[in-house]
Every structure is written in C-alpha cells, then in structure tokens.
Amino acid sequence: MDLTGVERLVADLGAARAAAARLAGAEPLGLRAVEPPGEGRWFLCAFEGPSFLCLTASLEAEVDEHTARRVAAAALLVEHVEGIIDPAELRLLAKQGARVVALTDDDGVVESLGALADAAIRLADWREAPERALASIASLDDAAALHEAARTAYAAFVRATDPLVAVQDRLPAELVQALRELEEAAGRAGIGTSLADRICEDMADVDEAAVELIASHRTPLRDCLADGAARAPAGPG
C-alpha cells in the first residue's frame, strides 16, 4: 500500500470512528478496518463493556450476524498473528546473526545467516508497517511466506553448524557464546514453529472468540442462516 493508500485508509478510519460514535452514542475505544477473505471492507469498533459494532463500507451498522461474525473472526485472526510476530525479537535475531558472521568465515554459516537476517528484518517491517491498521486476511500470506523464509534460512544455518558441534571445545569461546545466543534469539522470535501451522491450529479458538465478540454487538443482528431457513418453503408431506 503506497502513501496515498495509507492516507486514504486513515481518512476512512476517521469517518468510521465518527459514524460509530453517532450510531452507538459513545466514542469507540478502538477501531480496525477489516478485509475478510473475498471482496469487501468492514470496520470493527470496540466500546466499553466490552461491546462491539461492525460497520459496512458505507458506514452503516452491519445487520447480518453471519457477516459480522466473519468480520470479527478475520480481525481476531490478524491480531492473533500480529501478537505472534515480535518485531523487536526479529531485529535482535538479525543483529545476533551479524555478530556470528563477524566471528566466522564459514561460507555456509555466512550465507544462511544473511538470508535469515533479510527475512527477519522484512517480517519485522511487515509487522510495523502502517498498513497493519487494516486487518487483511490476504496480507497474512505475505507474513507466512516471510516467516517460512526465515525458518528455511535458520534450518540451513543449523545444518551448516552441525559439524562444529564435534569440535566446539576447540572453537573460540566468543563464537560458541554467539552461536548459543543466536539459537536462543531464534527461539524467542518464534522461528522454530511454522506460522502457517499455528494459524491453522488456532482457527477454532479464533472462531469461538468471534462468536463471543458478536454476542455483545451494540445493534440488533439478524441470523441470515436461520432467517433463510424460516423463509424456505416446506417440503412435501
């Protein structure tokens, strides 16, 4: 998203905040633009209580429960992933990698740590970008790809340093310490576990949280599935 797109998003969030305050009769404590899978944008607004209000792109209260729940699930999933990705730890990981590179001339180690630092910094940049004001499910693909690139580079680093284990008592103490601290930094940055796998594993909890969130919606919601069933013609017999 370019600067013009960010400025447009900021303007849209301001308009949504004003609309939410008007509809709810109270200023929202927080607000997020949300783009679930497929086309369309909504705004999810949080109030004291806690309670919530889902707005359509035209800044009207969403009336369909299924849609509001889908929006809430998308917002919660993006926030969950953002909580997993710690930009400070990722930047420390890249810095620690540079320290190891300065202490060794092993080509495999140097190459793998260069790739690891690049992916870690790009993932940290993704997390801190102003575009995160928009909870976009599509953007999670970029995060997952960067995270996987970091994991692949770290795995290459582990393979490159495997031969050093047998001779670690002959390595400079500073290098041994740097390698240990790099391993610890990778653990804190969450590089060991696939982000895509964690997203899949946590989906059920996210969906459950979305149901609870929508239960506190500030305006009436219509269950489109139940509504449709009620309007359906009776079967034979």
Secondary structure, 3 states (H helix, E strand, C coil): CCHHHHHHHHHHHHHHHHHHHHHHCCCCCEEEEEECCCCCCEEEEEECCCEEEEECCCCCECCEHHHHHHHHHHHHHHHHHHHHCCHHHHHHHHHHHHHHHCCCCCHHHHHHHHHHHHHHHHHHHHHHCHHHHEEECCHHHHHHHHHHHHHHHHHHHHHHHHHHHCCHHHCCHHHHHHHHHHHHHHHHCCCCCCHHHHHHHHHHHHHHHHHHHHCCECCCCECHHHHHHHHCCCCCC
